């Protein structure tokens, strides 16, 4: 018994000694105050100091500038001079990109990332985790948001003392900008990302939502368009390993907790749907896995940071131990992806929850429904002194809502060159017509168009129905052709397909094309209408429209514009989406022989 007590004391002394040695390397505010996080100025100064003190293992670099012209920092942590993509490839190492602070009010990953660097530099055995891996750490992506420190930015969150703002200086949520790249920050990020093209990407966040026992939740998207080999491996190997290791270290973890109906645990749990505008979904367009870390917002700040630090260590350990396995899976996925870019094949571009459900145990707390005395709304409260295991329905599967039929390629007119710059950022290849060409194409003609009253990331999204039509078009010199058969084909489809929920069409890039620019005076249009009604087909179509659309039947001006839009005077382009699809091989070969 005495020997055991002595041994315990010695272990505690040893642990404190190691922790003290780590802190001697460099100091973090959280070391002395568990509710403090790094400011932007501290991040920049610390990054500079570490790189100066440890030049053989750390390089301080940057992605570019923010909207407010401040530097977005990055650190490369490496061994054996593997501090650039060429040397990494030469040594056949893997790359891990860790991002923090895209939502600057959720700084857990900022402190955890620097803790990881400190852990590696202070322990030779831990430094050996870089034998097969080079780390790219973006400590704070949304730096303009981080500079707006306040204790009042995260009402749902338990610390730290000060938090940054969720959005950038233009009030754009950068974690909705990965495809449209409308912010300076994202344009710089994309160039940096493709310079490194990391094998695994991690984005560090903090949740909102319900209260439960887990300190760490996570999400790893495995959409249908990835191969079965890829999806099965990460589902049955990587995710269970990560969860088990986190639990062993004392950080209870589970898949991201999302109720089927917002705020209602009684509605059951639902898996998340794929959307490439998000950080942990975008890399899959390039055949690379990504992991979202979401610490639970009501846990103490330091506990959340330590959980994130431990998660990063676990993933680094796994990558170091499984370098060959990971690289083999990624290589096969690249081959599979290219083999899937076949014209006339179906590509799942929009998903929905399937009806299939299972049961899942949620380690939560007792919850009760209450009625607000102020508004009368009902909501749930949680008692974190009473942990419970509750079995909930779990909608665990997704299915395809919309398929796109892959063309041989897409054509855009030269007036859309600003969108081609976005495609370039996504590593898309294309060429321009050197002369006018008459090409048979398919296009979307809108049969109904309206706009959502709510604004999303600075845009109003069109709601529309359509007909697909074939036609011959004279495309002017300078028009762009984007072939589907290339490595970045999934980005092309998601951006250019009009039915894509996150493409140029739904993000409002073509809204100017749908505005009415010409109209007629009432006395002119009425004369036109009387003349057109002499045609029996026109008269029948007009009466049918009034029967099917009661609002139209009551709107005299809409009726006159109906005649205008069905006459030769109409705007020939107004209801045409300016993305044209080359669907047949003859037209494709005609273009390629340009």
C-alpha positions in Angstrom: 0.0 0.0 0.0 2.8 2.4 0.9 4.7 1.5 -2.3 1.6 2.1 -4.3 1.1 5.5 -2.7 4.8 6.4 -3.3 4.4 5.4 -7.0 1.3 7.5 -7.4 3.1 10.5 -5.9 6.1 10.0 -8.2 3.7 9.8 -11.3 2.0 13.0 -10.3 5.4 14.7 -9.9 6.6 13.4 -13.2 3.4 14.6 -14.9 3.6 18.0 -13.4 7.3 18.2 -14.5 6.4 17.3 -18.1 3.6 19.8 -18.1 5.9 22.5 -16.6 8.5 21.7 -19.3 5.8 22.1 -22.0 4.8 25.5 -20.6 8.4 26.6 -20.5 8.5 26.2 -24.3 5.9 29.0 -24.7 3.1 30.3 -22.6 -0.6 30.4 -23.5 -3.2 32.6 -21.7 -5.2 29.5 -20.9 -2.3 28.1 -18.8 -3.0 30.7 -16.1 -6.6 31.4 -16.7 -8.9 28.6 -18.0 -11.3 31.1 -19.5 -8.9 33.1 -21.7 -8.0 32.6 -25.3 -5.5 34.0 -27.7 -6.1 37.3 -29.4 -5.1 38.0 -33.0 -2.1 40.0 -31.9 -1.0 37.2 -29.6 -1.4 34.6 -32.4 0.8 36.6 -34.7 3.5 37.2 -32.1 3.5 33.6 -30.9 3.6 32.2 -34.4 6.6 34.4 -35.2 8.4 33.5 -31.9 7.9 29.8 -32.3 9.2 29.8 -35.9 12.3 31.8 -34.8 13.0 29.5 -31.9 12.4 26.2 -33.8 13.3 26.8 -37.4 14.0 23.1 -38.1 10.4 22.2 -37.2 8.2 25.3 -37.6 7.7 27.8 -40.4 5.5 30.8 -40.1 3.8 31.7 -43.3 0.4 33.2 -44.4 -2.5 32.6 -46.7 -2.9 36.2 -47.8 -4.9 39.2 -46.5 -8.4 39.6 -45.1 -11.1 42.0 -46.2 -9.5 44.5 -43.8 -6.0 43.9 -45.1 -4.7 41.9 -42.1 -2.5 38.9 -42.5 -4.1 35.4 -42.3 -1.4 33.3 -40.6 -0.4 29.7 -41.1 2.2 27.5 -39.5 4.0 24.5 -41.1 5.1 21.9 -38.5 7.5 19.3 -39.9 10.5 17.0 -39.6 13.3 16.2 -42.0 12.9 19.4 -44.0 9.5 18.2 -45.3 8.1 21.8 -45.2 6.8 22.2 -48.7 4.7 20.0 -51.1 7.7 19.0 -53.2 9.7 17.7 -50.3 6.6 16.1 -48.8 6.0 14.2 -52.0 9.7 13.2 -52.3 9.6 11.7 -48.8 6.2 10.2 -49.4 4.7 11.8 -46.3 1.1 12.6 -45.7 -0.3 16.1 -45.0 -2.8 17.1 -42.3 -4.4 20.6 -42.5 -5.9 21.8 -39.3 -8.1 25.0 -39.4 -9.3 27.0 -36.5 -11.2 30.2 -36.1 -13.3 30.2 -39.2 -16.0 31.2 -36.7 -14.0 33.5 -34.6 -16.4 33.2 -31.6 -15.5 29.5 -31.4 -11.7 29.7 -30.6 -11.2 26.2 -29.1 -9.1 25.1 -32.1 -6.8 28.2 -31.9 -5.6 27.3 -28.4 -5.7 23.5 -29.0 -3.6 23.9 -32.1 -0.8 25.7 -30.3 -1.1 23.2 -27.5 -0.5 20.5 -30.1 2.7 22.3 -31.4 3.9 22.6 -27.8 3.3 18.9 -27.2 5.2 17.9 -30.2 8.2 20.2 -29.5 8.5 19.2 -25.9 8.5 15.4 -26.3 10.8 13.5 -28.7 8.4 10.6 -28.8 5.5 12.9 -29.8 7.7 14.6 -32.4 8.1 11.1 -34.0 4.4 11.5 -35.0 5.8 13.8 -37.7 7.9 10.9 -39.2 5.2 10.3 -41.8 3.1 13.5 -41.5 3.5 17.2 -42.1 1.0 19.5 -40.4 -0.4 22.7 -41.9 -2.1 24.7 -39.2 -4.3 27.8 -39.9 -4.7 29.1 -36.3 -7.3 31.7 -37.2 -8.9 32.0 -40.6 -11.5 34.7 -39.9 -9.1 37.3 -38.4 -11.4 40.3 -39.0 -14.0 38.5 -36.8 -11.4 37.6 -34.2 -10.4 41.3 -33.8 -14.0 42.1 -32.8 -13.6 40.7 -29.3 -16.6 40.9 -26.9 -18.1 38.9 -24.0 -21.4 39.1 -25.8 -20.9 37.4 -29.1 -21.9 33.8 -28.2 -25.0 33.8 -26.0 -25.2 30.0 -26.1 -21.6 29.4 -25.1 -19.7 28.9 -21.9 -16.6 30.9 -22.4 -14.0 32.0 -23.1 -14.0 35.4 -21.5 -14.0 37.2 -24.9 -15.1 35.8 -28.2 -14.7 37.0 -31.8 -17.6 37.5 -34.2 -18.9 34.6 -36.3 -18.7 36.4 -39.7 -16.0 38.4 -41.5 -15.8 42.2 -42.0 -18.5 42.0 -44.8 -20.6 39.9 -42.4 -20.2 36.8 -44.6 -20.1 33.4 -42.9 -16.9 32.0 -44.4 -18.2 28.5 -43.7 -20.8 29.0 -46.4 -18.3 30.4 -48.9 -16.3 27.5 -50.1 -17.9 27.2 -53.5 -18.9 30.7 -54.4 -15.7 32.2 -53.0 -17.2 35.7 -52.7 -14.8 36.8 -49.9 -11.1 37.7 -50.2 -10.4 35.3 -47.4 -11.8 32.3 -49.3 -10.1 33.2 -52.5 -6.8 33.2 -50.6 -7.7 30.0 -48.8 -8.5 28.1 -52.0 -5.1 29.0 -53.5 -3.4 27.9 -50.2 -5.4 24.7 -50.0 -4.6 23.6 -53.6 -0.9 24.5 -53.1 -0.8 21.8 -50.3 -3.8 19.7 -51.4 -3.8 18.0 -47.9 -4.6 14.3 -47.4 -6.9 15.0 -44.5 -8.6 18.3 -43.4 -9.8 19.1 -39.9 -12.0 22.2 -39.1 -12.4 23.1 -35.4 -15.7 24.5 -34.1 -18.0 24.8 -31.1 -21.7 23.7 -31.2 -24.9 25.4 -30.5 -28.0 23.3 -29.7 -29.1 21.0 -26.9 -27.3 20.1 -23.7 -25.8 16.6 -23.3 -22.9 14.7 -21.7 -20.5 14.6 -24.7 -17.7 17.1 -24.7 -16.8 16.4 -28.3 -19.1 15.9 -31.3 -17.9 15.4 -34.8 -19.0 14.9 -38.4 -17.4 13.2 -41.4 -19.4 13.4 -44.6 -19.5 10.2 -46.7 -21.7 11.1 -49.7 -23.0 8.7 -52.3 -20.7 10.0 -55.0 -17.7 8.6 -53.2 -16.7 5.0 -53.8 -17.9 2.2 -51.5 -14.3 1.5 -50.7 -13.7 5.0 -49.4 -17.0 5.3 -47.5 -16.8 1.9 -45.9 -13.2 2.4 -44.7 -13.9 5.7 -42.9 -17.2 4.5 -41.6 -15.9 1.2 -40.2 -12.3 2.0 -39.5 -11.4 5.6 -38.9 -14.6 6.8 -37.1 -14.7 4.0 -34.6 -11.0 4.3 -33.9 -11.4 8.1 -33.3 -14.4 7.6 -31.0 -12.9 4.8 -29.0 -9.6 6.7 -28.5 -11.4 9.9 -27.4 -13.5 7.9 -24.9 -10.3 6.2 -23.5 -8.8 9.6 -22.9 -11.8 10.7 -20.9 -13.5 12.9 -23.6 -16.9 11.4 -24.3 -17.6 11.8 -28.0 -20.3 11.1 -30.6 -21.5 12.0 -34.0 -22.8 15.6 -34.3 -26.0 15.9 -32.4 -28.8 17.2 -34.6 -32.5 16.7 -33.9 -34.8 16.0 -36.8 -36.9 19.0 -35.8 -35.0 21.9 -34.5 -34.9 22.2 -30.7 -37.0 19.0 -30.2 -35.2 15.9 -28.7 -38.5 14.0 -28.9 -38.4 14.3 -32.7 -35.4 12.0 -32.8 -31.9 12.4 -34.3 -31.0 13.0 -37.9 -27.8 12.5 -39.9 -26.4 15.6 -41.7 -26.9 16.2 -45.4 -23.9 16.8 -47.7 -23.3 20.4 -48.8 -19.9 21.4 -50.4 -20.3 25.0 -49.2 -19.1 23.7 -45.8 -15.5 23.2 -44.7 -15.9 19.5 -43.9 -17.7 18.8 -47.2 -15.8 20.8 -49.7 -12.6 18.6 -49.7 -14.6 15.6 -50.9 -15.0 17.3 -54.2 -11.3 16.6 -54.5 -11.5 13.0 -53.2 -10.1 13.9 -49.8 -11.7 13.2 -46.4 -12.5 16.0 -43.9 -13.4 15.9 -40.2 -15.5 18.5 -38.4 -14.7 18.8 -34.7 -17.5 20.4 -32.6 -16.9 20.7 -28.9 -20.0 21.2 -26.8 -20.6 24.8 -26.1 -21.8 24.4 -22.5 -18.7 22.6 -21.3 -16.0 24.7 -19.6 -13.7 26.3 -22.1 -10.5 24.6 -21.0 -12.1 21.2 -21.1 -13.2 21.9 -24.7 -9.7 23.0 -25.6 -8.1 19.9 -24.1 -10.7 17.7 -25.9 -9.8 19.4 -29.2 -6.0 19.0 -28.4 -6.5 15.3 -27.7 -8.5 14.8 -30.9 -5.7 16.3 -32.9 -3.2 14.1 -31.3 -5.3 11.0 -31.9 -5.7 11.8 -35.6 -2.0 12.6 -36.0 -1.2 9.3 -34.4 -3.5 7.5 -36.8 -2.1 9.2 -39.8 1.5 8.5 -38.8 0.7 4.8 -38.2 -1.5 4.4 -41.3 0.4 6.4 -43.9 0.5 3.7 -46.6 -3.1 2.6 -46.0 -4.4 6.2 -46.3 -2.3 7.0 -49.4 -3.5 3.8 -51.1 -7.2 4.7 -50.4 -6.7 8.2 -51.7 -4.9 7.0 -54.8 -7.7 4.6 -55.6 -10.3 7.3 -55.0 -8.6 9.6 -57.5 -8.9 6.8 -60.1 -12.5 6.1 -59.2 -13.4 9.7 -59.5 -11.9 10.2 -62.9 -13.6 7.0 -64.2 -17.0 8.4 -63.0 -16.9 11.5 -65.1 -18.8 10.0 -68.0 -21.2 12.0 -70.1 -24.9 11.1 -69.7 -24.2 9.4 -66.3 -26.4 10.5 -63.3 -24.7 12.5 -60.6 -26.4 12.9 -57.2 -26.4 16.7 -56.7 -29.0 17.1 -53.9 -29.9 14.9 -51.0 -32.7 14.4 -48.5 -33.2 12.2 -45.4 -34.4 8.7 -46.2 -37.4 7.2 -44.4 -35.1 4.5 -42.9 -34.5 4.9 -39.2 -32.7 3.0 -36.4 -32.3 3.6 -32.7 -29.5 5.5 -31.1 -28.6 6.0 -27.4 -28.0 9.6 -26.6 -26.1 10.3 -23.4 -28.0 13.4 -22.4 -29.7 15.0 -19.4 -33.2 15.0 -18.2 -35.2 17.4 -20.3 -38.6 19.1 -19.8 -40.9 21.0 -22.1 -41.9 24.5 -20.8 -44.1 27.3 -22.1 -42.7 30.8 -22.2 -44.6 33.2 -20.1 -43.4 36.0 -22.4 -44.1 34.6 -25.9 -46.1 31.4 -25.3 -43.5 29.4 -27.3 -42.8 25.9 -26.0 -39.2 24.8 -25.7 -37.0 22.3 -23.8 -34.8 22.8 -20.8 -32.1 20.5 -19.5 -31.0 19.5 -16.0 -27.2 18.7 -16.2 -27.3 17.4 -12.7 -29.3 14.4 -13.9 -27.5 12.5 -16.7 -29.6 9.9 -18.5 -29.2 7.5 -21.5 -32.2 8.1 -23.7 -33.0 5.9 -26.8 -34.1 8.0 -29.7 -35.2 7.4 -33.3 -32.3 8.0 -35.6 -32.8 8.9 -39.2 -29.5 7.5 -40.3 -29.6 7.4 -44.1 -29.8 9.9 -46.9 -31.0 9.4 -50.4 -30.8 11.3 -53.7 -33.3 14.1 -54.1 -32.0 15.4 -57.4 -29.7 13.8 -60.0 -27.9 15.8 -62.7 -27.2 14.2 -66.0 -23.5 14.8 -66.9 -22.9 16.5 -70.2 -19.7 16.5 -72.2 -19.2 20.0 -71.0 -20.6 23.4 -70.4 -20.5 26.7 -72.4 -20.7 30.2 -70.9 -20.5 33.4 -72.8 -17.5 35.8 -72.5 -19.6 38.1 -70.4 -19.2 35.6 -67.5 -15.5 35.8 -67.2 -15.8 36.8 -63.5 -17.3 33.4 -62.8 -14.5 31.8 -64.7 -12.1 33.3 -62.2 -14.0 31.5 -59.5 -13.8 28.2 -61.4 -10.0 28.8 -61.7 -9.7 28.9 -58.0 -11.3 25.5 -57.8 -8.6 24.2 -60.2 -11.1 23.9 -63.2 -9.6 23.9 -66.7 -11.3 25.4 -69.7 -10.6 27.1 -73.0 -12.0 30.0 -75.0 -13.4 29.9 -78.5 -11.1 31.7 -80.9 -13.9 32.3 -83.4 -17.7 32.3 -83.5 -19.1 28.8 -83.4 -22.6 27.5 -83.9 -23.2 24.6 -81.4 -26.1 22.4 -80.6 -26.7 22.7 -76.9 -29.3 22.1 -74.2 -30.5 24.9 -71.9 -32.9 25.6 -69.1 -35.9 27.7 -69.9 -37.7 29.0 -66.8 -41.5 28.4 -66.7 -41.8 29.9 -63.3 -39.6 32.3 -61.4 -39.9 33.9 -57.9 -37.6 34.9 -55.1 -37.3 33.8 -51.5 -38.0 36.7 -49.2 -35.1 35.8 -47.0 -31.5 36.7 -47.8 -28.7 34.1 -47.6 -25.1 35.2 -47.4 -25.8 38.4 -49.2 -27.9 37.0 -52.0 -31.6 36.3 -52.9 -32.0 32.8 -54.2 -34.4 32.2 -57.1 -37.1 29.5 -56.9 -38.0 28.2 -60.3 -39.4 25.5 -62.5 -38.1 24.8 -66.0 -38.1 23.0 -69.3 -35.0 21.6 -70.8 -34.7 22.6 -74.5 -32.4 21.9 -77.3 -31.3 24.6 -79.7 -28.5 25.8 -82.0 -26.7 28.9 -80.7 -24.1 31.1 -82.3 -21.6 31.5 -79.5 -19.3 34.5 -79.9 -15.5 34.5 -79.9 -14.2 34.4 -76.4 -17.0 32.0 -75.1 -15.8 29.5 -72.5 -16.0 25.7 -72.8 -15.5 23.7 -69.6 -15.1 19.9 -70.3 -16.4 17.5 -67.8 -13.5 15.0 -68.1 -11.1 16.5 -65.7 -10.0 16.1 -62.0 -12.2 18.9 -60.7 -15.3 17.7 -62.5 -17.4 17.6 -59.3 -16.8 21.2 -58.5 -17.8 22.0 -62.1 -21.1 20.2 -61.7 -21.9 21.7 -58.3 -21.2 25.3 -59.6 -22.7 25.2 -63.1 -25.7 22.8 -62.9 -28.8 25.1 -62.4 -30.4 22.5 -60.2 -27.5 22.5 -57.8 -28.6 23.9 -54.4 -25.3 25.6 -54.0 -24.4 26.6 -57.6 -24.1 29.9 -59.4 -27.8 29.8 -60.2 -29.1 29.3 -56.7 -26.5 31.7 -55.3 -27.9 34.5 -57.3 -25.1 34.9 -59.8 -27.5 35.1 -62.8 -30.2 37.3 -61.1 -29.5 40.2 -63.5 -30.6 38.0 -66.4 -34.1 37.6 -65.1 -34.9 41.3 -64.6 -37.4 42.8 -67.0 -35.6 45.6 -69.0 -38.3 46.6 -71.5 -42.1 46.9 -71.3 -45.0 48.4 -73.2 -47.5 51.1 -72.5 -51.0 49.9 -71.6 -52.6 51.3 -74.8 -49.9 49.6 -76.9 -50.2 46.3 -75.0 -54.0 46.3 -75.1 -53.9 46.7 -78.9 -51.4 43.9 -79.1 -53.6 41.6 -76.9 -56.7 42.2 -79.0 -54.7 41.3 -82.1 -53.2 38.2 -80.6 -56.6 36.9 -79.3 -57.7 36.4 -83.0 -55.4 33.4 -82.9 -57.5 30.5 -81.5 -54.4 28.8 -79.9 -53.4 32.0 -78.1 -57.0 32.6 -76.9 -57.2 29.1 -75.5 -53.9 29.4 -73.8 -54.9 32.7 -72.2 -58.2 31.3 -70.9 -56.4 28.2 -69.5 -53.9 30.5 -67.7 -56.7 32.4 -66.0 -58.4 29.2 -64.9 -55.2 27.7 -63.4 -53.9 30.9 -61.9 -56.6 32.8 -59.9 -54.2 35.6 -59.0 -53.4 36.0 -62.7 -57.1 36.2 -63.5 -57.4 39.2 -61.2 -54.3 41.0 -62.3 -54.9 43.1 -65.5 -51.3 44.2 -65.7 -50.0 40.6 -65.5 -52.4 39.7 -68.3 -51.1 42.4 -70.5 -47.5 41.3 -69.8 -48.5 37.7 -70.6 -49.3 38.9 -74.1 -46.1 40.8 -74.3 -44.1 37.7 -73.2 -45.8 35.6 -75.8 -45.2 38.0 -78.7 -42.1 38.6 -80.9 -41.4 41.7 -78.8 -40.4 39.7 -75.7 -36.9 39.6 -74.2 -35.5 36.5 -75.9 -32.9 35.9 -73.1 -34.9 36.8 -70.0 -36.0 33.4 -68.8 -33.0 31.5 -70.1 -30.3 30.4 -67.6 -27.0 31.3 -69.4 -25.3 28.0 -68.8 -25.5 25.7 -71.8 -24.8 22.0 -71.8 -23.1 20.1 -74.6 -25.0 16.8 -74.5 -24.1 14.9 -77.7 -20.7 13.7 -78.9 -20.9 15.2 -82.3 -21.2 18.7 -80.9 -18.4 17.9 -78.4 -16.1 16.7 -81.2 -16.9 19.9 -83.2 -15.8 22.0 -80.2 -12.6 20.0 -79.7 -11.6 20.3 -83.3 -11.8 24.1 -83.0 
